């Protein structure tokens, strides 16, 4: 009885030129002499599309989703004019 096997191997090389990325954001402020710890003032995330151009990854598009925009006077009333 002869034994034989056939082995088939495939090598796939995938080259990505574009990718979708989701990044979380947390913005903290800390006023010297007022806050002992950083104070969170915003949170959100970014939806980005990056593409590879001449071997370097660059942003093609970036959408920002934050829970609000604050000024220092809104967070620290003592700084209000």
C-alpha positions in Angstrom: 0.0 0.0 0.0 1.4 3.4 -1.0 0.9 6.4 1.1 1.0 9.8 -0.3 -0.3 13.3 0.6 -0.8 16.4 -1.3 -0.2 19.6 0.6 -1.6 22.8 -0.8 -0.4 26.0 0.7 -1.6 29.5 -0.1 0.2 32.6 0.8 -1.9 35.8 0.8 -0.2 39.1 1.1 -2.6 41.8 2.0 -1.5 45.4 1.6 -3.8 47.9 3.4 -3.8 51.4 1.9 -6.7 52.7 4.0 -8.1 51.9 7.5 -10.9 53.0 9.8 -9.9 53.9 13.4 -12.0 54.8 16.5 -10.3 56.7 19.2 -11.7 57.6 22.7 -11.0 61.1 24.1 -11.1 62.4 27.7 -10.2 66.0 28.2 -9.0 67.0 31.7 -8.3 70.4 33.2 -6.4 71.2 36.4 -6.1 74.7 37.7 -3.1 75.2 39.9 -4.0 76.2 43.4 -7.7 75.1 42.9 -7.8 71.5 41.9 -5.8 68.8 43.7 -6.7 66.3 40.9 -7.4 66.8 37.3 -11.1 67.6 36.6 -12.8 65.8 33.6 -14.6 68.4 31.4 -15.3 66.5 28.2 -15.5 63.0 26.8 -16.1 61.6 23.4 -14.6 59.8 20.5 -13.1 60.3 17.0 -14.0 58.3 13.9 -11.0 58.6 11.6 -10.1 57.3 8.2 -6.4 57.1 7.5 -4.6 56.2 4.3 -1.1 55.3 3.4 0.6 57.8 1.1 4.2 57.2 0.1 4.7 54.9 3.1 3.3 57.4 5.7 -0.1 57.1 7.3 -2.1 60.3 7.1 -5.6 61.4 8.1 -8.1 61.4 5.2 -11.1 62.2 7.3 -11.8 62.7 11.0 -15.2 63.1 12.7 -15.3 64.4 16.3 -18.1 63.5 18.7 -17.7 65.3 22.1 -20.2 65.8 24.8 -19.9 69.6 24.8 -17.5 72.5 24.6 -16.6 74.4 27.8 -14.7 77.5 28.5 -12.5 78.0 31.6 -15.1 80.5 33.0 -17.8 77.8 32.8 -15.8 75.3 34.8 -14.1 77.8 37.1 -16.6 80.6 37.9 -13.9 82.6 39.8 -12.2 83.2 36.4 -15.3 84.8 34.9 -14.6 88.5 33.9 
